[in-house]
Amino acid sequence: MAGMNQTQVMEFVLLGFPHSRPFFFALFLTIYLATLLGNSAILSLVSLDRHLHSPMYFFLSHLSCLDLCYSSVTVPKILANTLRPQATISYVGCLVQMFLLMWCAGAECALLAVMAYDRYAAVCQPLHYAQALSHSTCAAAAAACWLWGLLDSAVHTLLASRLSFCGAAQLQHIFCDVPPLLGATCSNTRPNELALHVSSIFVGLSPFLFVVISYLCILATILGMPLATSRRKAFSTCSAHLLVVTLYFMTANLNYNRPSSGYSPAADVLVSVLYCIVTPMLNPLIYSLRNQEVWGALRKVVRVAGTPGSAGNDA
């Protein structure tokens, strides 16, 4: 029975680690610390500065939370495995890691679409913006994004739990995800592949098309603005989100919609690292690089923190 075969798999050996373990450890530790610092800074600034209590930054704080989860699901285990002679992960730990990773992936796709609607409403329907994106509406939209990712992840994890692994349980990867598991199983993977294709349409492609349509409307509105300063401001507030969307969906597509022949193991690991580990580090940089509101909030927090007795004065 499939269940009996599955109980024999106690752990997976991860074969995607390079030989230069010290360099690999230093690189991933640096990326992880940068991810923690950048996204924690965004969360703190949005929480502390009342000028950032707007729908755009509310959704940005959820994006930062997702990015923190993304990295924390994979990188600590990767760092631990670089210090071991043989990189392994338990069977249960593999399924849990995959479940959390897919949860974050589905939620982020939906969240990026919601953030695109936020920019559309702000630029194209400014008079109705406050009504369309009230506090209760934003909270419901954010909760729906998390739930959407949860349901998508549950389907993939349930299907993965039914896979059997014959012989040595080895994954050509550095963490657990759906494609590496499908490459290692001796079961029929057609249901899993079908679920991936359906998910790529409803969880990946549909939000992406929604983003594209939203930004076409935004672009038409911006080009119709009479003042160059207004156009520059609108472009500035939308360009960061558009860059994040492009980077995320491009790497996600490479990761989950690979050709039937697949990539080489090294390329497979590289694509997954870009998608799950590097992108969460870059997102806070992209959003804050040219954002004067974020820099202003940061300067204010630093100034208040450096003022003696600031806590009492602020109260």
VOGU-3710 file (C-alpha; in Angstrom, 3 decimals, decimal comma):
1> magmnqtqvm> 0,000/0,000/0,000  1,083/3,596/-0,603  0,709/4,431/3,074  3,109/1,588/4,041  5,686/2,852/1,551  5,416/6,343/2,942  6,009/5,257/6,536  9,372/3,792/5,480  10,580/7,268/4,452  11,862/8,828/7,645
11> efvllgfphs> 13,955/11,559/6,057  15,176/12,950/2,742  18,785/13,514/1,792  19,205/16,924/0,140  21,734/16,749/-2,690  21,581/20,345/-3,905  24,228/21,758/-1,583  27,530/22,843/-3,178  30,936/21,733/-1,953  31,951/25,207/-0,728
21> rpfffalflt> 29,907/25,001/2,467  31,565/27,921/4,391  30,927/30,378/1,544  27,385/29,043/1,147  26,740/29,493/4,883  28,096/33,075/4,885  26,089/34,006/1,783  22,772/32,693/3,088  23,337/34,112/6,559  23,969/37,563/5,040
31> iylatllgns> 20,842/37,325/2,870  18,731/36,169/5,821  19,949/38,921/8,140  19,317/41,525/5,420  15,809/40,100/4,913  15,056/40,218/8,639  16,409/43,753/8,972  14,681/45,194/5,904  11,254/43,669/6,419  11,270/44,234/10,185
41> ailslvsldr> 12,122/47,874/9,512  9,130/48,202/7,171  6,820/46,605/9,749  8,140/48,870/12,516  7,866/52,062/10,476  4,320/51,326/9,349  3,364/50,595/12,943  5,063/53,632/14,503  4,416/56,423/11,992  0,776/57,487/11,677
51> hlhspmyffl> 1,513/59,029/8,266  2,010/55,467/6,986  -1,369/54,290/8,281  -2,832/54,109/4,793  -4,054/51,150/2,699  -0,874/51,083/0,627  1,370/50,682/3,657  -1,096/48,368/5,393  -0,735/45,934/2,501  3,018/46,571/2,361
61> shlscldlcy> 3,282/45,500/6,010  1,512/42,234/5,120  3,954/41,758/2,225  6,863/42,234/4,630  5,316/39,721/7,013  5,002/37,221/4,164  8,613/37,800/3,139  9,780/37,199/6,703  7,835/33,932/6,729  9,227/32,941/3,318
71> ssvtvpkila> 12,826/33,231/4,462  12,260/31,785/7,926  10,619/28,673/6,471  13,690/27,749/4,425  16,894/29,588/5,370  17,413/28,470/9,013  17,191/24,806/7,950  19,539/25,510/5,029  22,057/27,125/7,396  21,839/24,166/9,769
81> ntlrpqatis> 22,406/21,704/6,917  25,517/23,545/5,708  27,104/22,739/9,083  26,338/19,012/8,834  28,304/16,360/6,893  25,083/15,253/5,189  22,160/17,603/4,490  18,860/16,001/5,482  15,296/16,865/6,410  12,718/14,612/8,040
91> yvgclvqmfl> 9,712/13,426/6,058  7,283/15,329/8,293  9,567/18,370/8,316  9,659/18,282/4,524  5,868/18,316/4,227  5,567/21,088/6,822  8,204/23,164/5,033  6,458/22,672/1,695  3,065/23,522/3,199  4,304/26,797/4,699
101> lmwcagaeca> 6,223/27,697/1,543  3,205/27,155/-0,711  0,998/29,047/1,744  3,263/32,080/1,483  3,456/31,747/-2,301  -0,316/31,666/-2,817  -0,936/34,473/-0,338  1,689/36,704/-1,943  0,226/36,263/-5,435  -3,174/37,382/-4,156
111> llavmaydry> -1,684/40,206/-2,085  0,211/41,649/-5,061  -3,073/41,748/-6,991  -4,787/43,553/-4,096  -1,909/46,037/-3,945  -2,333/46,662/-7,678  -6,003/47,465/-7,072  -4,958/49,837/-4,302  -2,729/51,756/-6,751  -5,504/51,684/-9,392
121> aavcqplhya> -8,014/53,160/-6,947  -5,534/55,795/-5,749  -4,609/56,965/-9,263  -7,750/56,338/-11,313  -10,499/56,886/-8,713  -9,006/59,219/-6,097  -12,391/60,659/-5,028  -13,688/57,196/-4,108  -10,386/55,891/-2,722  -11,208/56,254/0,986
131> qalshstcaa> -14,589/54,609/0,529  -13,338/51,769/-1,691  -10,468/50,917/0,628  -11,829/51,471/4,113  -10,136/49,900/7,119  -12,621/47,017/7,225  -12,261/46,395/3,480  -8,464/46,313/3,716  -8,573/43,913/6,672  -10,982/41,606/4,835
141> aaaacwlwgl> -8,843/41,692/1,678  -5,671/40,855/3,616  -7,413/37,988/5,444  -8,726/36,668/2,117  -5,167/36,653/0,704  -3,876/34,567/3,612  -6,842/32,194/3,345  -6,390/31,866/-0,420  -2,779/30,792/0,067  -3,754/28,408/2,860
151> ldsavhtlla> -6,322/26,579/0,730  -3,950/26,301/-2,235  -1,165/24,978/-0,019  -3,453/22,426/1,649  -4,300/20,872/-1,728  -0,638/20,521/-2,794  0,440/19,174/0,598  -2,363/16,610/0,692  -1,411/15,336/-2,769  2,293/15,272/-1,839
161> srlsfcgaaq> 1,557/13,247/1,298  0,194/10,452/-0,913  3,435/10,072/-2,883  5,630/6,989/-2,448  9,422/7,020/-2,588  11,206/3,878/-3,693  14,837/3,250/-2,868  16,969/6,105/-1,525  14,833/9,134/-0,628  16,956/11,856/-2,221
171> lqhifcdvpp> 15,979/15,330/-3,371  18,091/17,253/-5,869  17,533/20,449/-3,928  18,359/22,388/-0,750  14,818/22,534/0,658  11,444/20,879/0,132  9,103/22,097/-2,581  6,640/20,462/-4,950  8,903/20,075/-8,034  11,785/18,321/-6,175
181> llgatcsntr> 9,332/15,890/-4,559  7,749/15,088/-7,915  11,194/14,429/-9,335  12,041/11,943/-6,581  8,820/9,941/-6,319  8,030/6,617/-7,966  4,266/7,317/-7,788  2,003/8,596/-10,510  2,501/12,373/-10,430  -0,314/13,272/-12,818
191> pnelalhvss> -2,698/14,518/-10,063  0,097/16,659/-8,588  1,052/18,087/-11,967  -2,602/18,805/-12,758  -2,947/20,617/-9,428  0,153/22,676/-10,245  -1,241/23,648/-13,660  -4,637/24,598/-12,208  -2,928/26,506/-9,411  -0,695/28,335/-11,877
201> ifvglspflf> -3,833/29,583/-13,654  -5,979/30,582/-10,678  -3,287/31,430/-8,118  -0,537/32,689/-10,420  -1,786/33,760/-13,844  -5,109/35,314/-12,794  -3,562/37,723/-10,232  -0,830/38,578/-12,738  -3,364/39,417/-15,467  -5,312/41,490/-12,930
211> vvisylcila> -2,119/43,412/-12,151  -1,412/43,966/-15,863  -4,943/45,274/-16,535  -4,781/47,521/-13,462  -1,505/49,047/-14,593  -2,717/49,573/-18,142  -5,574/51,624/-16,663  -3,118/53,429/-14,386  -0,815/54,185/-17,314  -3,697/55,607/-19,380
221> tilgmplats> -4,731/57,816/-16,452  -1,173/59,013/-15,792  -0,586/59,925/-19,440  -3,772/61,983/-19,332  -2,626/64,058/-16,344  -1,983/67,697/-17,285  0,903/68,376/-14,872  4,321/66,746/-15,178  4,727/66,781/-11,394  1,502/64,815/-10,978
231> rrkafstcsa> 2,664/62,271/-13,534  6,030/61,905/-11,804  4,400/61,387/-8,401  1,994/58,781/-9,772  4,799/56,935/-11,565  6,899/57,031/-8,398  4,213/55,437/-6,209  3,492/52,692/-8,758  6,951/51,833/-10,095  8,126/50,037/-6,936
241> hllvvtlyfm> 5,098/47,744/-6,860  5,371/47,047/-10,578  9,031/46,061/-10,172  8,200/43,736/-7,241  5,364/42,131/-9,230  7,586/41,559/-12,280  10,392/40,048/-10,213  8,091/37,806/-8,190  5,900/36,426/-10,967  8,864/35,928/-13,303
251> tanlnynrps> 10,780/33,793/-10,786  7,596/31,988/-9,666  6,827/31,040/-13,258  10,348/29,684/-13,736  10,029/27,704/-10,504  6,638/26,041/-10,999  6,002/26,121/-14,764  9,239/24,539/-15,877  9,535/22,590/-19,145  8,777/18,851/-18,994
261> sgyspaadvl> 12,502/18,045/-19,279  13,173/20,231/-16,243  16,289/22,245/-15,476  19,668/20,984/-14,429  19,900/20,463/-10,637  22,114/23,536/-10,251  19,759/25,733/-12,296  16,792/24,332/-10,372  18,348/25,351/-7,056  19,295/28,782/-8,417
271> vsvlycivtp> 15,746/29,515/-9,621  14,257/28,452/-6,290  16,756/30,554/-4,331  15,925/33,624/-6,423  12,208/33,022/-5,930  12,041/32,090/-2,242  15,102/33,691/-0,661  16,529/36,580/-2,714  13,202/38,217/-3,646  12,074/38,632/0,013
281> mlnpliyslr> 15,369/40,430/0,674  14,953/42,786/-2,292  11,312/43,787/-1,712  11,908/46,214/1,199  14,834/47,755/-0,692  12,709/48,277/-3,806  9,862/49,856/-1,831  12,053/52,152/0,238  14,733/53,155/-2,284  12,820/56,073/-3,844
291> nqevwgalrk> 9,988/56,354/-1,342  10,265/59,692/0,438  7,514/58,793/2,921  9,420/55,726/4,118  12,690/57,656/4,381  10,926/60,468/6,201  9,421/58,014/8,690  12,827/56,387/9,189  14,521/59,745/9,850  11,771/60,654/12,303
301> vvrvagtpgs> 12,115/57,384/14,227  15,913/57,708/14,349  15,642/61,332/15,495  13,128/60,477/18,226  15,144/57,463/19,358  18,255/59,598/19,611  16,569/62,350/21,672  17,002/61,967/25,483  13,661/61,470/27,192  11,916/61,041/23,836
311> agnda> 9,638/58,316/25,142  8,241/60,570/27,834  7,894/63,561/25,495  6,233/61,450/22,848  3,689/60,210/25,356
//
